[in-house]
Amino acid sequence: MFVQRTVSVLARRAPLRSLARRTFSSSIVRVEAKKSKWDPEPGEPVGKLIPFDEVKAESDLLPPGATSGTMPTDIEQATGLERLELLGKMEGIDIFDMRPLDASRLGTLEDPIIVKSAGDEQYVGCTGFPVDSHTVVWLTVSRKRPLERCSECGNCVKMTYIGPEDDPHDHHHHAGYEEPKTFVDYVKPEYWYR
């Protein structure tokens, strides 16, 4: 009887987490990674620091990485377009041309504001002329429709395509693709601006 009471008293005083203890288990799974075009061949240097002018292929945009025991800097770890941008900035070249568009004048059909684009389509935010005279109106210019006019202030913008002529990422020239119709498609041809 005494032992029975002692066990019940001890059971009430025992912390609950010891009763609800879970076991820990783990497993290891090894997965063979697919080799990508960025992976160097055996014996090939992993990456190198080269100037912007010497970048000729995608493999030139591989970073060397940091030395053992140190934290890598941006130039030691950046790859791809980010690395190309950093190399350009080190030589004073803004490869993405991040300057704001010309807002010192109102673009007209004869003399529009020029927007450079390496893609097939570009979105341009018009805030009016003079600047900030209306809320942002987003205009869409493309290779097929390079000229667009703001409905609020009449400002005209024109896209100039600066990308490669045969773009492998061009998704709009697939067989069977038809551009959706807009209000512009129903305007008489004599009212079109060219």
N, C-alpha and C positions, 0 to 999 in steps of 0.2 A: 504494500500500500504506500509506504514511504517513497519507494522508487517511482511509483506511478505519479505521485504528486510532484516529485522533483522534476520529472520529465515534462509534465504539463506546465510547470512554472517556468522552466528554462525555455520551453517552446514559445511561451508568450513574450519572454524578454529578448529572444533572438531577433536581430534585425531582419526585416522582410527581404532585403536584397539578397541575403544569403540563401533564402528559399527560392528566389526567382533567378538564380544565377544561370546564365546561358553558356554554352560551350563555344569555343572559338575554333573555327576551321578555315582553312584557306586552300586554294588550289592554284596551280601554275599552268598556264596555257601558253604555248609558244606558237606564234604566228609568223610565218615567213612574209616579210614585207616585199611588195612588188617594187622592182627597180624603176625609178622615174628618170626622166631625161635630165634631171638636175644632179643625179648621183654621179660622182666621178668614177672613171674606170680604175681598176687596180693599178697602183703606181703613179697615177695622175695626181698632181697637186689638188688639194681640196678647194682652194680658192686663192685668189691673189689680189693685191691692191694695184689696180691699173688706172691710168687717167681716163677721163671721159672720152677723149678723142680715139682711144685704142679699143673701145668697146665695139665688137663686131658681131658677136653671137651671144645667145642666151647663156652659154657656159661662162662667158666673161663676167656675168653678173652674180657669180657665186662668191660668197665672202670667205676670207681666210679663217675667221673665228678668232676667239681670244686665246692668248697664251694660257697655259695651265695655271690655275690658281688666281686668275684675274677675272673681273667682270668685263664683258665685251662692250665696246662702244657701238654707236649706231652704224658706223661705217664698217665695223668688223662683223656685224651680224645681219644687216639688211640684205635682202635678195630681190631680184626681179626689178619691177618698175620703181620701187622705193629706193633701191640701190642706184639705179640710173639717175633718179632725181637728186640724190645726195651727191653723186659724182659731178653732176652738172652744176649744182649750187656751189661746190667747192671751187669751180672755175668761173663762177659768176654767170652761169647760163640757167635761165628759168625755162626748163624744157616743157612745162605744162602751161606757160604763159598765164599766170594767175592774176594778172592785172585786171582791174575793173574795166568794163567797156567804156567807150567815149560817151560821156554824158554832157559835154559842153555844147552840144548842138542837137537839133531835132533832125532825125534821119528822114529823108524824103525818098520817094520812089526812084528818083534820078540819082540821089546820093545817100544810100542807106548806111546805117551803122553796120560795120563788118564784124561778123562773129566767125572766128576760125574754129574748125572742129575736125578731129581725126576720126570721128564716128559718123554713122549714117544719119543720126538725128541729134539735135541739140535743143535744150530748153533755155530760154532767155527770159529773165525777169525784168519787166519794164516798170519803172517807178514814176514815169512821166517826165515831161519837160516843162518848166525847170524841174530839177531833181526833187523827188519826194512830193510831187504835186498830186499824186493819187496813190492808192494802195497798189501792191505788186500785182501786175497782170502777167501771167506766164504765157509766153509765145512759144510755139513749136516750129522750128525750122528743120528741114531735112534736105537730103541731096535731090529728091524729086521736087520738093517745094522749098527752095532756098530763101524766098522772100516772104516776110510776114509783117503785118501792120497791127499796131496796138489799137484796140477798140476804144480806149479812153482818150488818148492824146494824139493818135495818128502817127506816132513814131514808127519808122520802118527799120527793120533789121534784115540783114542778108547773111546767109551762111556760106562761107568759103571752105570747101573740103580740102584738107591738107594731108589726108591719110593715104595709104597705098591704094592703087587702082584696083587690084584684085585682093580684097580683104577676105581672109579665110573665115572671119567671124561674122560675115554679113548674113544675117538671119532673114532678111526681107526678100531675098532673091531665090528662095526655094520654090520648087515646082508646086503649083497649086495655090501659092499665097496671093491673096488679093487684098489690097489695102482697103480698110473700111471707108465707106462713103461718108463725107461730111457735107455741110451746107455749101462749101465752095464748089462741090461737084455739080450743083444745080444752078449756079450763076451762069448767065449767058456769056459765051466766049468774048464778045465785044467789050464786056466789063472787066475782063481779067487784066491784072497788071502783069507786066512782063519784065 
